[in-house]
Amino acid sequence: MNISADQRKQVKGQGFLSNRDQIHFSARIITVNGVLNGRQLKNLSEAAEKFGNGTVSFTSRMTVEVPGIPFENIGPFQAHIAREGLTTGGTGPKVRPVVACKGTVCVFGNIDTQGLAAEIHRRFYEGYRQVVLPHKFKIAVGGCPNNCAKPELNDIGVIGLKVPQYDRALCKGCPQCPVMAACPMQACAMKEGTMEIDWELCNNCGLCVGKCLLNAIPEGEIGYKITLGGRWGKQIRIGSPLKDPSCRFQPYAIFNREETLELIEKALLFFKEQGLPGERLSMTMERLGVAVSEKMLAGSDLLARKREILGLP
């Protein structure tokens, strides 16, 4: 059948992307946080066999696509996956589906990445679904500085940290220091008989926590590093870490969970108000200046004017 440009645009807005043959479509499934249960996987397999070409693809952004769907099967496909609470979408100049690494179950994970991603999905993917932005807006959550989900290459990246709580008085300068052996960044060094941490080198991965035999680092404080304006594709930019001018040690600020969620919303409002059509967040920040952008995000004005910025009564 002949498929018009308007029809392609309409179904693309619903998450159906044209295949190379220009006859079939791939359905982009929203997984919320990259997790599907067994019933949902079975349902997708059935839908792929019945309405597509029988295959399921897993994408780099932790979503699932079912290719080979004829135009006339789009409606029946959506109805079938809805039985298990699944939907399609994730296209257009809006908040895109959230990416989360497996930090919730990973031995290196400092935070519940999938839980945080689900909260971000609810508040900003669903909550801002009707908000048209200057361009797409990508959010990724990583559970530790290993950066498996590449959060720094997203418009907003969130990285889970475990800041060592070091009691220097308990250090006895052991010749074979297990803390120094555990540190992958070589941020720990013995100085005048006492182990010291170079906070400019430390990436707060948390691998040193609990390693000291004398219990000098028994715990780590959970925190979140936030990067802004990352971009991957034809033009690449590593996200700028939000800094804390009052901190003499860390090269970036460390936030708690609520502050992190608040900053994501501020960034969305900032982008909505300051971004030009077709401009990614990174381009907006570069045009205005990174320092100016960070100053606007640090204040409370954006949240105070939320309804105005979103054009709400």
Buried (B, 14 or more C-beta within 10 A) or exposed (E): EEBEEEEBEEBBEBBBBBBEEEEBBBBBBBBBBBBBEEEBEEBBBBBBEEBBBEEBEEBEBBBBBBBBBBBEBBEEBBEBBEEBEBBBBBBBBBBBBBBBBBBBEBEBBBBBBBBBBBBBBEBBBEBBEEBEBBBBBBBBBBBBBBBBBBBBBBBBBBBBBBBBEBEEEEBEEBEEBBBBEBBEBEBBBBEEEEBBBBBEEBBBBBBBBBBBEEEBBBBBBBBBBBBBBBBBEEEEBBBBBBBBEEEEEBBBBBBEBEBBBBBBBBBBBBBBBBBEEEBBBBBBBBEBEBEEBBEBBBEEEBEEEBEEBBEEE
